[in-house]
Amino acid sequence: MPAPIRLRELIRTIRTARTQAEEREMIQKECAAIRSSFREEDNTYRCRNVAKLLYMHMLGYPAHFGQLECLKLIASQKFTDKRIGYLGAMLLLDERQDVHLLMTNCIKNDLNHSTQYVQGLALCTLGCMGSSEMCRDLAGEVEKLLKTSNSYLRKKAALCAVHVIRKVPELMEMFLPATKNLLSEKNHGVLHTSVVLLTEMCERSPDMLLHFRKVWILVPQLVRILKNLIMSGYSPEHDVSGISDPFLQVRILRLLRILGRSDDDSSEAMNDILAQVATNTETSKNVGNAILYETVLTIMDIKSESGLRVLAINILGRFLLNNDKNIRYVALTSLLKTVQTDHNAVQRHRSTIVDCLKDLDVSIKRRAMELSFALVNGNNIRGMMKELLYFLDSCDPEFKADCASGVFLAAEKYAPSKRWHIDTIMRVLTTAGSYVRDDSVPNLIQLITNSVEMHAYTVQRLYKALLDDISQQPLVQVSSWCIGEYGDLLVSGQCEEEEPIQVTEDEVLDVLEGLLVSNLSTPVTRGYSLTAIMKLSTRFSSVCLKISSRIKKVVSIYGSICLKMYSQACLTRANDLLDLLGGNDVVPVIQTTLPTKPASAGGELLDLLGDLSLSGGPAPAPSVPVSQPPFLLDGLSSQPLFNDISAAIPPMTAYSKNGLKIEFTFERANPNPNIAVITIHATNTTEDDMTEFVFQAAVPKTFQLQLLSPSSNIVPALNHGSVTQVIRVLNPQKQQLRMRVKLTYTHKGSPVQDLAEVNNFPPQSWQ
Amino acid sequence: MIKAILIFNNHGKPRLSKFYEHYSEDTEQQIIRETFHLVSKRDENVCNFLEGGMLIGGSENKLIYRHYATLYFVFCVDSSESELGILDLIQVFVETLDKCFENVCELDLIFHVDKVHNILAEMVMGGMVLETNMNEIITQVDAQNKMEKSETFIFQSPRQDR
């Protein structure tokens, strides 16, 4: 059999392939050759074959048949073989394969090899992928190597020890004595890895941390090393762009951070050096900035004095002005973390931060936006809002939803006047209306309701906005609702804040009808506008029969169309109407009407409106004696029409097992019909309390779920009480509601956990 | 901790992939593709940090990358590493490669991927930074290469065999 081809040959051949298929063919051919070569147990060329296999593995082809061969290479005496063998082991093997355990003996031998590079290979492999068993077996060897005078091995042993500690935390104690002397080393590689080892120990074990602080008194030692680095002047071996070993400086600063956190003495001991590093570091190159950045993070995290903290934030402020976008990015990230604790210091850099909103980089813009919202307060609200609204106009779509929500929140907290608040909302709705979150609509409606003196102004502005643009659904929905509620104010021209416009009832109805017809309107929007039209029949009460009959006509035509499209939502509103009218005879008739018979349901709707001369409407259902006044909504308060109606939906038992019973009761949210409000009642029939009771729920992707806080965590025994909790489910696509629930509680001392599917929701809860 | 080091070219072809956490082979390839997809979309004048893709740990992990000529060098790290420090590390890595291969270009990495692994093994071990001094690294790599050369005449030194 001819000698297997060299790795370079293989690479050259593969590169000539013009298609994926050709490449695959070449690879398969070579794999077959390699496989037969392995079968022949050829020692000379095994190394070459495994190298090729690793290359093919990198390209994404399977290479598992080479795993055992890697082991054979590791066991070989030749360094070349061992090198490729260990590399192969690291790339192809992992803990989950049994094969890797066979390595343990080889590694053990190699850790004691006479050649340091072989020992190095063994340490490297163990440190990369050693399993817990391997680490346990070989920890002793690693510890021995930690004490050797050979710095090449010492530094590798230190990192290997980190891996061992990660896998088997109990072994940490064992490395303690050897670690003690590591910091007195001169070799920077060893220093560096020792600091990493110490850091790992501190992070894993609070006891160890205390030990290092108080018994070893590590801080002064580290401070001394750092000082030497800064003061030592030019040292060619460790110089990177004019700074002496910046990597080591950064590592030490990070360890100092951990040691100084929540400890006054340690923090004080490092105050001076931190100030020194912060003021003396050369910032023209990235390495200097990396050190400064780490210093700032350390200062902010330990118990530093306020002067030092201000210095740190000013450094971050300078970073914001740096041309290098990476520096600006890290500055914004850090400022975001500190804005809560050092609010005033960060406020001083507000204008720079706001400038970053105009940056080209998406990550920087996002951080600048978050930071800007965090900095808004009562004093700067007007100025900040101007900048943020300008940002909202011009930013990418991915930001608009978050920005809009942020603006609403900030406006709610700090609005200087009601008018300003309404104007801000208007601005958001008109510029970013389609990106506003669905739940903003009910919140806005609530806000508008509460600003009683602004009703006329609001409805006028919203009406004008509608005339311009009906494509943005949240805007249209809020506007329709407003017109429905305050249409009388609009028509009577009562606005004080600005020039009142002249508009007639016919024009208003034109606009609302336009919404019903338009293709741009979603079913929800159509619902809003239809409801608004129905409400206007009272508001426009002064008017003649012409208007009222127009309204009836609209409702008759569009009522049935709407019903076809989203039957239940409209029916619910119709139900509301009827409920408010009283007359229990009427209600059952509507309720039993199924969505499959929209025509007759439409007829019932028409019935409401009294005697009508229907033009082209469907035949009315058997008439129900309803004596109603000529105008539907007479004598009603101007409350929003769709209050909580809990009558329609029956409760259900969602879960009943092992004495724990969970019942769901339903309500419709106000005023969004897409939100179902479910209250869970958990009761316990056993003789012992169920404590630490936690109820969790998950819904399919088309829904959104919000869980409010439970009444308590204890479900008392023998039904002596219950735990209640409210769930709100948003169901915009009106899909069948399904839910998965997870229950955890402690019963008779032992923890219980259960998962269950809830599929028996009554149709009225989601239609 | 460094989770992975990836080098791929402007078309997404992997030139080196080293993972310091275990993933299945399919996942590894997917990670390489996803990372390429994220990194190649980036403009030249934006910052060198990205949130990690969904596969490699999501928002806790960051991708820190540098673009040199036809190659992307990507380090996927968690929050314990300093972003600016890793940028410097990538620079040291590339400078070391440059010294070892004498004006390194993509072809060098293609034909000597095992050598690149050896150099990387002297810099990063188990996901942690081992040595950052370029001269130290080169000395050690050279010594080991010499050992290989001396063992047998079949395998020639990388400098001669291009």
Contacts between the chains, C-beta under 8 A, distances in Angstrom:
chain1	res1	chain2	res2	distance
A	7	B	114	7.4
A	8	B	111	5.5
A	8	B	161	6.9
A	11	B	110	6.3
A	11	B	111	5.6
A	15	B	110	7.6
A	44	B	154	7.4
A	47	B	155	7.7
A	48	B	155	8.0
A	51	B	114	5.7
A	54	B	113	7.9
A	54	B	114	7.1
A	55	B	113	6.2
A	57	B	25	7.6
A	58	B	14	5.6
A	58	B	16	7.2
A	58	B	17	5.7
A	58	B	113	6.8
A	59	B	14	6.8
A	60	B	14	7.8
A	60	B	25	7.6
A	60	B	29	4.6
A	62	B	25	6.7
A	78	B	151	5.3
A	78	B	152	7.2
A	79	B	144	7.5
A	79	B	147	4.8
A	79	B	148	6.0
A	79	B	151	6.0
A	80	B	148	4.6
A	80	B	151	5.4
A	80	B	152	6.9
A	80	B	155	6.1
A	83	B	118	7.0
A	83	B	144	7.2
A	83	B	148	6.8
A	84	B	114	6.9
A	87	B	114	6.8
A	87	B	117	5.6
A	87	B	118	7.7
A	87	B	121	7.7
A	91	B	18	7.7
A	94	B	22	4.4
A	95	B	22	6.9
A	96	B	22	7.4
A	115	B	147	7.5
A	117	B	140	7.8
A	117	B	143	6.8
A	117	B	144	5.0
A	117	B	147	6.3
A	123	B	125	7.9
A	124	B	121	5.6
A	124	B	125	5.5
A	124	B	126	7.9
A	127	B	125	5.2
A	127	B	126	4.0
A	128	B	20	6.7
A	128	B	125	6.7
A	128	B	126	4.8
A	128	B	127	7.8
A	129	B	22	7.7
A	152	B	140	6.7
A	155	B	130	6.4
A	155	B	131	6.8
A	156	B	125	6.5
A	156	B	130	6.8
A	159	B	125	4.8
A	159	B	126	5.7
A	159	B	128	5.3
A	159	B	130	5.8
A	160	B	125	7.6
A	160	B	126	7.2
A	162	B	126	6.9
A	162	B	128	6.3
A	163	B	126	4.6
A	188	B	133	6.4
A	189	B	130	7.2
A	189	B	131	4.7
A	189	B	133	6.7
A	189	B	136	6.2
A	192	B	129	7.1
A	192	B	130	7.9
A	192	B	131	7.5
A	192	B	132	7.0
A	193	B	128	7.7
A	193	B	130	6.4
A	196	B	128	5.6
A	196	B	129	7.4
A	237	B	133	6.4
A	237	B	135	6.6
A	238	B	133	6.4
A	240	B	88	7.0
A	240	B	92	7.3
A	240	B	132	7.8
A	245	B	132	7.5
A	245	B	133	7.8
A	246	B	85	7.7
A	246	B	88	6.7
A	247	B	85	6.5
A	247	B	88	7.1
A	247	B	89	7.3
A	247	B	129	6.8
A	247	B	132	4.3
A	248	B	132	7.9
A	250	B	82	5.6
A	250	B	85	5.1
A	254	B	82	7.5
A	286	B	84	6.1
A	286	B	87	6.1
A	286	B	88	6.1
A	286	B	91	8.0
A	287	B	88	5.5
A	289	B	84	5.9
A	290	B	82	6.1
A	290	B	84	3.6
A	290	B	85	5.0
A	290	B	87	7.5
A	290	B	88	5.9
A	293	B	82	6.9
A	293	B	84	5.5
A	294	B	82	5.8
A	294	B	85	7.5
A	325	B	45	7.0
A	325	B	46	6.3
A	325	B	47	4.1
A	326	B	47	4.8
A	326	B	48	5.5
A	326	B	49	6.7
A	326	B	83	7.3
A	326	B	84	6.7
A	326	B	87	6.6
A	327	B	84	7.6
A	328	B	47	7.3
A	329	B	47	4.4
A	329	B	49	5.9
A	329	B	83	7.9
A	330	B	83	5.9
A	330	B	84	6.3
A	360	B	43	7.4
A	360	B	45	6.4
A	360	B	46	6.8
A	361	B	43	7.9
A	361	B	45	7.6
A	361	B	46	4.0
A	361	B	47	5.4
A	362	B	46	7.0
A	363	B	46	7.3
A	363	B	47	6.1
A	363	B	49	6.7
A	363	B	50	7.4
A	364	B	46	7.9
A	364	B	47	6.5
